[in-house]
Amino acid sequence: MNNSSNEDEEIISWFEDIAFKAACVQTQTLHQILEQNFGVEYLKKWLGDLKIQDMEPCALESLYTSLVPLVSHADLEPYIQRIADGDQSPLLTQEPITTLSLSSGTTNGRPKYVPFTHHSAQSTLQIFRLSAAFRSRAFPIRPGGRILEFIYSSKQFQTRGGLTAGTATTHYYASEEYEIKQKTTRAFTCSPPEVISGGDYSQSTYCHLLLGLIYSEQVEFVASTFAYSIVQAFTAFEELWEEICEDIKKGTLSDRITSPKMREAVLGCLSPNPLLGFKIEEKCRELKGLNWLCVIPKLWPNCKYVYSIMTGSMQPYLRKLMHYSGDLALISADYGSTESWIGVNVDPASSPEKATFTVIPTFSYFEFIPLYRLQQKHNCLAVDDFLEVEPVPLAQVKVGQEYEVVLTTFTGLYRCRLGDVVQVSGFYGETPKLTFICRRKLILTINIDKNTERDLQVAVERGSRPLSKTKIELVDFTSHASVTHQPGHYIIYWEIKGEGEEDILAECCREIDVSFVDYGYIVSRKSNSIGPLELCIVENGTFKKILDYFISNGAAMGQFKTPRCTSNPDLLNILDHCTTRRFRSTAYSSCRKF
Ligand code: AMP
């Protein structure tokens, strides 16, 4: 056994130890968080001058959950804003907060500030190592190999009070922990830091691809934070390959790379290699004829797997990812948020559709709000809003039950609802294995209809089935609940690849309409208080424009998730300008049984 696998076994055995006594570890974790932050303004408000140090951890746990209320991020925002404005008194944590992370705010939300501390970077390093150890067991890689990693750190900036702000990944890439990882890891990112932090995602993507090909024989796996970035990169590659091959042959760098630092760093890795350039060019010609099927294994012959978040809002990109990846294993990456890491994928060999995330009980104190879908039955269709009850601690969750995740973190969030819905699919020792279901927030709603992102995803997936009879591919989608004219109606925007026949697209439109299984929607459609659904086909590149819009407004490429529903006027403007064809479903005739 070499050193690395010793380290792998060590970290897995640490994890097994805490997983098998997770209930006790959680009680201790909460005790530790409260002890470290004893006396901060927020806790004083709810716990007064309680002598935490003298209390039994179990007694403290029940007192804490009975005295401190469940909150959402908005309730903590006034404290976080004071920190951002430079208030140095202990508001949420005793350790001064010098860095704030921007969470993506997900679906249509605005970015939120979340405190980032040393603990955040440490837990990131720890979950990366743990996850790599589980992956190496199932898919061993060659030590010293490389990773073609589509990662992007965004700009850090200063808040009014002089704190450093940026995405959590940006802080991590700038941290001591990332340096440690780079020194001790078994495989290295192909791109130098100047490419990762270049600030222009198109330029970085070009360089990631170029360097990935230069080191193609050494690449052990392809990765990104969210699967979207890999799909986006290979879609760009379909247009860029000839230019990239020229650069490989001549040892030059395309003029499209304008960042001086990036140019210098990448040129430092290049030297003319006509043999490699011609070889790749030949393969690309062949691949182009095959619509880039299996491009990853064909160009990276030693690649063992593709690793990225493929669950939740990334599921719609899975089909395209499989197209590019061929027979390679697709490994779904871990579950976390800017607020805290949550769970690790301990079964990397299972397919992304079956991916589960095993909660790491030392990272935060986790609670779970049981959610019950209000089953309003109608012709066998039933999916509606949630009914919730009191949260339960980690060790008391039940298999099959859905929950919303609540976090108490080392970074000063106390009983904060994350807004994610998960289902418990089993246990690893005493700690639950979670399946990610969706964001809890409703996205499509006009009156009594209620649809989550997942409901929309399912409707779009079913509605796109008629496309399988054709060569048309659904590239991306979003939606809007339009109330400009009465009755209001849903608009679904589709970008497709290939010429769509009118009758097929009209069929898709009808299919999407009847694929919303929400009772409120069905009733409203039948009574015509919601009008026929509209399917708008947008021109090629529209979703790239949306990405560019978000990036130019400060979003980070590595964190980007296409908003699945929007009422943002700028976005609607882009979508409407780019719409080339519109379809309306007819009167709502029958509701289907699935
Ligand atoms: P952010 O804080 O911007 O990084 O976004 C965090 C959110 O991304 C989480 O709350 C989830 O909704 C989503 N997310 C993170 N990891 C996963 C995963 N493995 N599967 C599905 N969704 C995820």
Residues whose N, C-alpha, C, O or C-beta is under 5 A from the ligand:
A	BS01	AMP	S103 S104 G105 I309 T311 G312 A333 D334 Y335 G336 S337 T338 D420 F436 Q559
